[in-house]
Amino acid sequence: MKTKPVGPIPAGYHAIGGELAIAGRPVSDLVEAAGQTPAFVYSRGHLDRRISELRAALPARIGVNYAVKANPHPAVIAHMAPLVDGFDIASSGELAMINAARIDPARVSFAGPGKRDDELEVAITAGVTLNCESEGEARRSLAISQRIGKTPRIAIRVNPDFELKGSGMKMGGGAKPFGVDAERVPELARLIIAEGAEWCGLHIFTGSQALNADAIIEAQGNVLKLAAKLGEEISGELPKLNMGGGFGIPYFPNDEALDLAKVGQALHRYVDELPQPLSKTQLCLELGRYLVGEAGVYLCRVIDRKVSHGTTYLVTDGGLHHQLAASGNFGTVVRRNYPVAIASHYETEPDDIVNVVGCLCTPLDRLADQALMPRAQVGDIVAVFCAGAYGASASPSAFLGHGPAAELIV
Ligand SMILES: *Cc1c(COP(=O)(O)O)cnc(C)c1O
């Protein structure tokens, strides 16, 4: 039977006693610590390494923000707090998580269309920067600020007239629900300044999950050009610029890791030659999956091994209710295999072609198709890698009532 390759396993995972180990602990031990399968395990060592690689590659002038929606687990937020410069949130629920971690709201910015009045009020009260997505939202924010007697911190999210090429999710270029069309930004900025708000500059996010360094470099160049032009038109200078990010990680066979050094070198050049309106601007990138994606592994257990019309199925207690993206149902057109392994026999030669599926009653619940794996039995543990971002929080865990996965940080 034909096999389909699985995606590349991220660096930094090894075997101990033949089992996959994370942070030096074999998966059998981790599952016991988690108290159950399925479980997400997040590795502090991976988080630390990724941030230090980034800091080494980027100019010191450019800060790094963490986009909380990628993984809002409290222990992950707490681990990131001393490592990053700022946090980007997208709801008052995420603000509550930030507050629970005792993170200074002055480090936090709040983007996202459809912010409710009550969300704007708690954010303004806390002192969070609002990345306003429309003229209407800016007017509501100013009115709420007046009513509660607090000066709001306001930036404008720009809908740029370009996009991040090759990105998995396009967030700019043409009509969008996000941000204010670039040509209308100066007028709105002048209104925000005239109304006495603390003017916090611009937020320009052009896309997500890009692996091509040249595409990111081009987009960042365009972001800086647009920000300089808008800054010039608004007041001659810009206090702050959130430059977006969109750095991707390899999920699928033939995906190649982003050339971070190349991106870093280009950003050094840009920073050395910043146009006048940006000469004093505070700059940051905002990254989600690049910071946390490879730090997470999803572990589930083989419940049944069965054969149907000559095809072997490993039926696990996990599935798309925790791993919507790995199942191929979160923004992908053609389903391809994530990096998946038999964690209990991590070093064994593969000689078995299997379909790894979840426990949900739907043909959509697939974790690996026609994968060449070591022979696995009932009770063995399966690992899905690249599970640190958009896993637990971006999957329909209430669907079919199996409940959420455990989450553990080591
Ligand atoms: C989702 C999102 C991010 C994070 O995207 P990643 O692909 O996880 O890096 C950053 N900024 C904004 C505005 C977002 O909506």
The ligand as a Gaussian input file, in Angstrom:
#p B3LYP/6-31G(d) Opt

LIG

0 1
 C       -3.503000      35.714000      15.100000
 C       -2.757000      36.980000      15.108000
 C       -1.397000      36.976000      15.403000
 C       -0.606000      35.716000      15.617000
 O       -0.459000      35.019000      14.430000
 P        0.591000      33.802000      14.373000
 O        0.437000      33.236000      13.023000
 O        0.209000      32.864000      15.444000
 O        1.935000      34.395000      14.611000
 C       -0.753000      38.184000      15.465000
 N       -1.430000      39.335000      15.265000
 C       -2.727000      39.379000      14.980000
 C       -3.390000      40.673000      14.765000
 C       -3.443000      38.206000      14.888000
 O       -4.741000      38.238000      14.577000

